[in-house]
Amino acid sequence: MNAAPMNTTVTTPVEREHALHLLHQMLRIRRFEARAAELYGAMKIRGFLHLYDGEEAVAVGVMEALTPDDNIVATYREHGHALARGISAGAIMAEMYGKQEGCARGRGGSMHLFDAATRFYGGNAIVGGCLPLAIGFALADKMRGQERITCCFFGDGAVAEGEFHESMNLAALWRLPVLFLCENNLYAMGTALERHQSVTDLTRKAASYDVPAAAVDGQDVLAVEAAARTAVAAVRSGAGPYFLECRTYRFRGHSAFDTELYRTKDEVEQWKQRDPIRLFIHLLMDEGLLSETDLAELERKVADEIEAAVAFAEAGTWEPVEDLERFVYSERRSP
């Protein structure tokens, strides 16, 4: 059996309005993913589908620490990041349908969400492929004197890739404004952490590059937000990169085709006892910040939004065949 869940509890004071916002964001991601799974089964969504259930506190907590001007680079399990960043559910769903109204005109699909308006640069399907991109964004910003930072999300599996070490080294060497955000869900596809890493405390990877690092309970949205704010402040100060490991867990398989032979049902159920949404609801109710009526209203709003997104995608248009070669090569135009 893999590592047991962290049992930390954060008592960070939180205002009611902010608390409801955090809960709303996590519920949006959870319900969106559940609907996406249904639509995939109905063959409305094609290709690969990697869902974020169980990891919602990471995307939501981290995005609260960033500004709209910061860059985001993510992995192929990025629906949650995109929603939390501000890309509309309709644009995401239409993209997954392959419709022109999608955030990438239907050309990217589930694994390649992209939206320049929110500075969300993927959705990158290659494991570790987002890391060199983050270095490029950060280097360009530093050379131009921009004060923004780049937040790069990646999983524990990417830590085994050469791009991770090359990117950490260059970020430290050039003191680049990069937040390395590792979502450690304990499995690189179907390989347990202890089977692909000789050192399972991933924060220690940062030491050889002289990069400050911290680990946080990724099932606690308040803990994630607090840790992310500390990390972002350090990067924004000009001190260079920072490595933050969020220890989390995905409740579904790696992808829609995953038979999950590498972990037991008991392990999954044990982790579901630390469902980030359930934990946060209990905390808010105990603190008198959330009522059953509040929760029902949030669920209603989320349900309406998701169904509107599905309707938007259903009503979307397919790209005409004559446009097949558009955006494949740069068009040379005469002056």
C-alpha positions in Angstrom: 0.0 0.0 0.0 1.2 3.5 -0.8 1.9 6.3 1.6 -0.9 7.2 4.1 -2.6 10.5 3.8 -1.2 13.5 5.7 -3.4 14.2 8.8 -2.7 17.9 9.2 -5.4 20.4 10.1 -5.0 24.1 9.4 -6.9 26.6 11.5 -6.0 29.6 9.5 -8.7 32.3 10.1 -10.8 32.8 7.0 -13.6 35.3 6.2 -17.0 33.9 5.2 -17.0 35.4 1.8 -13.6 34.1 0.9 -14.4 30.7 2.4 -17.5 30.4 0.2 -15.5 31.5 -2.8 -13.0 28.7 -2.2 -15.7 26.1 -1.7 -17.5 27.3 -4.8 -14.4 26.9 -6.9 -13.7 23.4 -5.7 -17.3 22.3 -6.3 -17.2 23.7 -9.8 -14.1 21.6 -10.6 -15.6 18.4 -9.0 -19.0 18.7 -10.8 -17.4 19.6 -14.1 -15.2 16.6 -14.0 -18.1 14.3 -13.1 -20.0 15.6 -16.0 -17.0 15.3 -18.3 -16.7 11.6 -17.3 -20.4 11.1 -18.2 -20.0 12.8 -21.6 -16.9 10.8 -22.3 -18.8 7.6 -21.7 -21.5 8.9 -24.1 -18.7 9.6 -26.7 -19.4 13.3 -26.8 -15.8 13.8 -25.7 -13.1 11.9 -27.6 -9.4 11.2 -27.2 -7.9 11.0 -23.7 -9.4 12.3 -20.5 -7.5 12.9 -17.3 -9.7 14.0 -14.4 -8.8 16.0 -11.4 -11.1 14.7 -8.7 -9.4 14.8 -5.3 -6.9 17.4 -6.2 -9.2 20.4 -6.3 -7.6 22.1 -3.2 -4.3 22.5 -5.0 -5.5 24.4 -8.1 -7.9 26.5 -6.1 -5.5 27.4 -3.3 -2.6 28.2 -5.6 -4.6 30.4 -8.0 -5.6 32.6 -5.1 -2.0 33.5 -4.6 -1.4 34.6 -8.2 -2.3 37.7 -10.0 -4.1 37.9 -13.4 -0.8 39.0 -15.0 1.2 35.9 -13.9 1.8 33.1 -16.3 0.4 29.6 -15.8 1.8 26.5 -17.4 0.1 23.2 -16.6 0.0 19.4 -17.4 -2.6 17.4 -19.3 -4.7 17.0 -16.0 -5.5 20.7 -16.3 -9.3 21.2 -16.3 -9.2 22.2 -12.7 -6.4 24.7 -13.2 -8.2 26.2 -16.2 -11.5 26.6 -14.3 -9.8 28.1 -11.2 -7.8 30.5 -13.4 -10.9 31.9 -14.9 -11.4 30.2 -18.3 -15.2 29.8 -18.7 -16.7 26.3 -18.2 -18.3 26.8 -21.6 -15.1 27.5 -23.4 -13.4 24.5 -21.8 -16.3 22.1 -22.5 -16.5 23.3 -26.1 -12.8 22.6 -26.5 -13.3 19.1 -25.1 -16.1 18.6 -27.7 -13.7 19.8 -30.4 -15.9 22.8 -31.3 -14.7 26.1 -32.7 -16.0 28.0 -29.7 -13.5 26.2 -27.5 -10.7 28.1 -25.9 -8.3 26.7 -28.5 -10.8 26.6 -31.3 -11.4 22.9 -30.7 -7.9 22.0 -31.9 -6.4 21.1 -28.5 -9.0 19.1 -26.7 -8.8 18.0 -23.1 -5.0 17.8 -22.8 -4.2 21.1 -24.5 -6.4 23.8 -23.0 -5.0 27.3 -23.8 -6.2 30.8 -23.3 -3.9 33.8 -23.9 -6.4 36.2 -22.2 -5.9 34.6 -18.8 -2.2 33.8 -19.5 -2.9 30.1 -19.4 -0.4 28.5 -21.6 -1.4 24.8 -21.6 -2.3 22.0 -21.1 0.8 20.1 -22.2 0.6 16.4 -23.0 4.3 15.5 -22.7 5.3 14.6 -19.1 7.7 17.4 -18.0 7.2 19.3 -21.2 5.8 22.3 -19.4 9.0 22.8 -17.4 11.2 24.2 -20.1 8.3 26.4 -21.3 8.1 27.9 -17.8 11.8 28.7 -18.0 11.3 30.4 -21.3 8.4 32.6 -20.1 10.3 33.5 -16.9 13.5 34.3 -18.8 11.7 36.5 -21.3 9.9 38.4 -18.5 13.1 39.0 -16.6 14.9 40.2 -19.7 12.0 42.6 -20.4 11.9 43.8 -16.9 8.4 42.4 -16.3 7.5 41.8 -12.6 5.2 38.8 -13.3 6.0 35.3 -12.2 5.4 32.0 -13.9 3.7 29.1 -12.0 4.5 25.7 -13.5 2.3 22.8 -12.4 3.6 19.2 -12.8 3.2 15.8 -11.3 5.6 13.6 -9.3 6.3 11.6 -12.5 7.9 14.7 -14.1 10.5 14.8 -11.3 12.1 11.7 -13.0 12.5 13.5 -16.3 15.6 15.3 -17.4 13.7 18.4 -18.2 12.9 18.8 -14.4 16.6 18.9 -13.5 17.6 21.1 -16.4 14.9 23.5 -15.6 15.6 23.7 -11.9 19.3 24.3 -12.6 18.7 27.1 -15.1 16.0 28.7 -12.9 18.4 28.8 -10.0 21.4 29.8 -12.1 19.6 32.7 -13.7 17.4 33.5 -10.6 14.3 33.2 -12.6 10.8 34.1 -11.2 9.4 30.5 -11.4 7.2 28.8 -8.9 7.7 25.0 -9.4 4.4 23.5 -8.2 4.6 19.7 -7.9 1.2 18.0 -7.5 2.4 14.8 -5.9 -0.5 12.4 -6.2 1.8 9.4 -5.4 1.5 7.7 -8.8 3.3 8.5 -12.1 0.5 7.1 -14.3 0.5 3.6 -12.6 3.9 3.6 -10.9 4.0 4.3 -7.2 6.3 7.0 -5.9 8.6 4.7 -4.1 9.0 2.6 -7.3 10.3 5.6 -9.4 12.0 7.8 -6.8 14.8 6.7 -4.5 14.2 9.8 -2.4 10.4 10.2 -1.9 10.6 13.5 -0.1 10.5 15.5 -3.3 11.4 18.8 -1.6 14.9 17.4 -1.1 15.3 17.5 -4.9 15.4 21.3 -4.7 18.4 21.3 -2.3 21.0 20.3 -5.0 20.0 23.4 -7.0 19.9 25.7 -3.9 16.2 26.3 -4.4 14.0 26.9 -1.3 11.3 24.3 -0.9 8.3 23.4 1.2 5.7 20.7 1.3 2.0 21.1 2.2 -1.1 19.0 2.7 -2.7 19.2 -0.7 -6.1 18.1 0.7 -6.4 21.3 2.8 -7.3 24.3 0.6 -6.4 26.8 3.3 -3.0 25.2 3.9 -2.3 25.2 0.2 -3.3 28.9 -0.2 -1.1 29.9 2.8 1.9 28.0 1.5 1.3 29.3 -2.1 1.2 32.9 -0.8 4.5 32.4 1.0 6.1 30.8 -2.1 4.8 33.5 -4.5 6.0 36.3 -2.2 9.5 34.7 -2.2 9.6 34.4 -6.0 8.1 37.9 -6.5 10.8 39.4 -4.3 13.4 38.7 -6.9 15.1 35.9 -4.8 14.7 33.4 -7.7 12.7 30.2 -8.0 10.8 28.3 -5.3 9.7 24.6 -5.2 6.3 23.8 -3.5 5.2 20.2 -3.2 1.5 19.6 -2.7 0.8 16.1 -1.4 -2.5 15.1 -2.8 -4.3 12.1 -4.4 -6.5 11.5 -7.4 -9.7 9.6 -6.8 -10.1 8.4 -10.3 -7.7 6.5 -12.5 -4.8 8.1 -14.4 -7.1 8.4 -17.5 -10.4 7.1 -18.6 -8.9 3.8 -19.7 -7.0 3.1 -16.4 -7.9 -0.3 -14.8 -6.1 0.8 -11.6 -4.4 -2.6 -11.0 -1.6 -0.8 -9.2 -3.6 0.3 -6.1 -6.2 -1.2 -3.9 -9.8 0.0 -3.4 -9.1 0.2 0.3 -6.3 2.7 -0.3 -8.6 4.9 -2.5 -11.3 4.8 0.2 -8.8 5.7 2.9 -7.8 8.8 0.9 -11.5 9.7 0.2 -11.8 10.2 3.9 -9.6 13.3 3.3 -11.6 14.5 0.4 -10.6 18.2 0.3 -14.2 19.4 -0.3 -15.7 17.3 2.5 -13.0 18.4 4.9 -13.6 22.1 4.0 -17.4 21.8 4.3 -17.0 20.2 7.8 -14.6 22.9 8.9 -16.8 25.8 7.7 -19.9 24.3 9.3 -18.0 23.8 12.6 -17.0 27.4 12.4 -20.5 28.6 11.6 -19.4 30.0 8.2 -21.6 27.6 6.1 -25.1 26.4 6.4 -27.0 23.6 4.6 -28.9 26.3 2.8 -25.6 27.9 1.7 -24.3 24.6 0.4 -27.5 23.8 -1.5 -27.3 27.3 -3.2 -23.7 26.7 -4.2 -24.5 23.3 -5.6 -27.5 24.8 -7.6 -25.3 27.6 -9.0 -22.6 25.0 -10.0 -25.2 22.7 -11.6 -26.6 25.5 -13.6 -23.2 26.6 -14.8 -22.2 23.1 -15.8 -25.4 22.4 -17.7 -25.1 25.8 -19.5 -21.5 24.8 -20.5 -22.7 21.5 -21.9 -25.5 23.3 -23.9 -22.9 25.8 -25.2 -20.7 22.9 -26.4 -23.6 21.0 -27.9 -24.7 24.1 -29.8 -21.1 24.9 -31.0 -19.9 24.6 -34.6 -17.4 22.2 -36.1 -14.5 23.7 -38.0 -15.0 23.5 -41.7 -12.9 21.0 -43.6 -11.4 23.8 -45.8 -9.8 25.3 -42.6 -7.9 22.1 -41.9 -4.5 23.6 -42.8 -5.1 26.9 -40.9 -2.7 27.5 -38.0 -0.5 24.5 -39.1 2.1 26.7 -40.7 2.7 30.4 -40.3 1.1 32.2 -43.3 3.5 34.4 -45.2 1.9 37.6 -46.2 3.2 40.2 -48.6 3.7 43.8 -47.2 
